[in-house]
Amino acid sequence: MEHGYSRIVLMGVPGTGKTTIGRALSRATGLRYLDGDAMHTGRALQRMAEGVPLGDEDCWPWLVRVGNALSNPPLIAGCSTLKRSYRDLLRSIAGPIAFVHLTGAPAVIARRMHGRPSPSMPADLARQFADLQPPEPDEQSLTIDIDQPLEVIVANIQAAMGFAPASR
């Protein structure tokens, strides 16, 4: 691939639009999109449905599943990867990954989450922000503010990653 990005992970706290942006970026680039939430274990899904926050012990099996999927590029995956150790695990399984950190003001994200009927949406957004460890300078990453139109977000990701603009 000319742009060199065959593994892209859209990361961020819940409500940043990983799925929506991932699907739109997939349409624009032709890369497959995988919603990482679909790869959670049954135990993790049960805990989320009960409103129990997931700990690292719940996340490791999920991250291994996502990492294995990323081993079959090209692929865009939506996966929160809030912690550096989570991103390190994905890289150790799949190889080089470009992380797109979707970020926004807590009020914007809370507004987006309001009324979302999904067991994967934690009730405690503050805890998610507390767990967030943004990508460090040695990680291949891009930070995108989500408080703009979807088309602009997708175009900015494409431009930053060297994808050709979508043909009209």
C-alpha positions in Angstrom: 0.0 0.0 0.0 1.5 3.3 -1.0 0.5 5.1 2.2 2.1 2.4 4.3 -0.7 2.2 6.9 -2.2 -1.2 6.7 -3.2 -1.4 10.4 -5.1 1.5 11.8 -6.7 1.6 15.3 -9.2 4.3 16.1 -8.8 4.8 19.9 -10.5 6.9 22.5 -13.0 6.8 25.3 -16.6 5.6 24.6 -18.6 8.2 22.7 -15.7 9.6 20.6 -17.2 8.0 17.4 -14.9 5.1 16.8 -17.6 3.1 15.0 -19.1 5.9 13.0 -15.7 7.3 12.0 -14.3 3.8 11.3 -17.2 2.9 8.9 -16.8 6.2 7.1 -13.0 5.9 6.9 -13.5 2.3 5.6 -15.9 3.6 2.8 -13.4 6.3 1.9 -10.3 4.1 1.8 -11.6 0.7 0.9 -10.0 -0.8 4.0 -12.1 -3.3 6.1 -13.5 -2.0 9.4 -13.7 -4.1 12.5 -15.6 -2.9 15.6 -13.5 -4.1 18.5 -16.5 -4.1 20.8 -17.8 -7.1 18.9 -14.7 -9.1 20.0 -15.3 -8.9 23.8 -15.6 -12.1 25.7 -18.9 -13.3 27.1 -17.7 -12.6 30.6 -16.8 -9.0 29.7 -20.1 -8.4 28.0 -22.0 -9.8 31.0 -20.0 -7.5 33.3 -20.7 -4.4 31.1 -24.4 -5.3 31.0 -24.4 -5.4 34.8 -22.6 -2.0 34.9 -19.4 -3.4 36.3 -16.3 -1.6 35.0 -13.9 -3.9 33.2 -10.5 -4.4 34.7 -7.3 -5.3 32.9 -8.0 -9.0 33.5 -11.2 -8.5 31.4 -9.4 -6.6 28.7 -6.4 -8.8 28.0 -8.4 -11.6 26.2 -10.3 -9.0 24.2 -7.1 -7.3 23.2 -5.6 -10.6 22.1 -8.6 -11.1 19.8 -8.3 -7.6 18.3 -4.5 -8.1 17.9 -5.0 -11.3 16.1 -7.5 -9.7 13.8 -5.0 -6.8 13.1 -2.5 -9.5 12.1 -4.6 -9.9 8.9 -4.2 -6.4 7.3 -5.3 -4.2 5.8 -7.7 -3.3 8.5 -9.1 -0.4 10.5 -10.3 -1.3 14.0 -12.2 0.6 16.6 -10.7 -0.3 19.9 -10.5 2.0 22.9 -6.9 1.1 23.9 -6.9 3.6 26.7 -3.7 2.4 28.2 -0.2 2.3 26.8 0.1 -1.4 27.9 -2.9 -2.2 25.8 -1.4 -0.6 22.7 1.9 -2.3 23.4 0.1 -5.7 23.5 -1.6 -5.0 20.1 1.7 -4.1 18.6 3.4 -7.2 20.0 0.8 -9.4 18.3 0.1 -7.5 15.0 3.3 -5.5 14.3 3.3 -1.7 13.5 0.0 0.0 14.0 -1.0 3.6 13.4 -3.2 4.8 16.3 -5.8 7.6 15.6 -6.6 9.1 19.0 -10.1 10.5 18.8 -10.5 13.1 21.5 -12.9 15.8 22.6 -14.2 17.8 25.5 -15.9 15.6 28.2 -19.1 17.6 27.7 -19.2 16.9 24.0 -18.6 13.2 24.6 -21.2 12.9 27.4 -23.8 14.6 25.1 -23.0 12.0 22.4 -23.4 9.1 24.9 -26.6 10.4 26.4 -29.4 7.8 25.8 -27.2 5.4 23.9 -28.6 2.0 24.7 -25.6 -0.3 24.7 -24.0 -2.6 27.3 -20.6 -1.5 26.1 -21.2 2.1 27.2 -19.9 2.6 30.7 -21.9 4.7 33.1 -18.8 6.3 34.5 -17.2 8.3 31.8 -15.0 10.0 34.3 -13.3 6.7 35.0 -12.7 6.2 31.3 -11.0 9.6 31.1 -8.9 8.8 34.2 -7.7 5.6 32.6 -6.8 7.3 29.3 -3.1 7.4 28.6 -2.8 9.4 25.3 -0.3 8.1 22.8 3.3 9.1 23.6 5.8 10.7 21.2 7.4 7.3 20.4 4.0 5.8 19.3 2.9 6.2 15.7 -0.2 8.2 16.2 -2.4 11.1 15.2 -4.8 13.0 17.4 -8.1 14.2 16.0 -10.7 16.5 17.6 -14.1 15.0 17.2 -16.0 18.2 17.6 -16.3 18.8 13.8 -18.3 17.3 10.9 -17.7 13.6 10.1 -16.6 14.4 6.6 -13.9 16.8 7.9 -12.6 14.2 10.4 -12.3 11.5 7.7 -10.7 13.9 5.3 -8.2 15.0 8.0 -7.3 11.3 8.8 -6.9 10.5 5.1 -4.7 13.6 4.5 -2.5 12.9 7.6 -2.0 9.3 6.6 -1.4 9.9 2.9 -4.5 8.2 1.6 -5.7 9.5 -1.8 -9.0 11.5 -1.5 -12.1 9.4 -2.2 -13.2 9.6 -5.8 -16.6 11.2 -6.4 
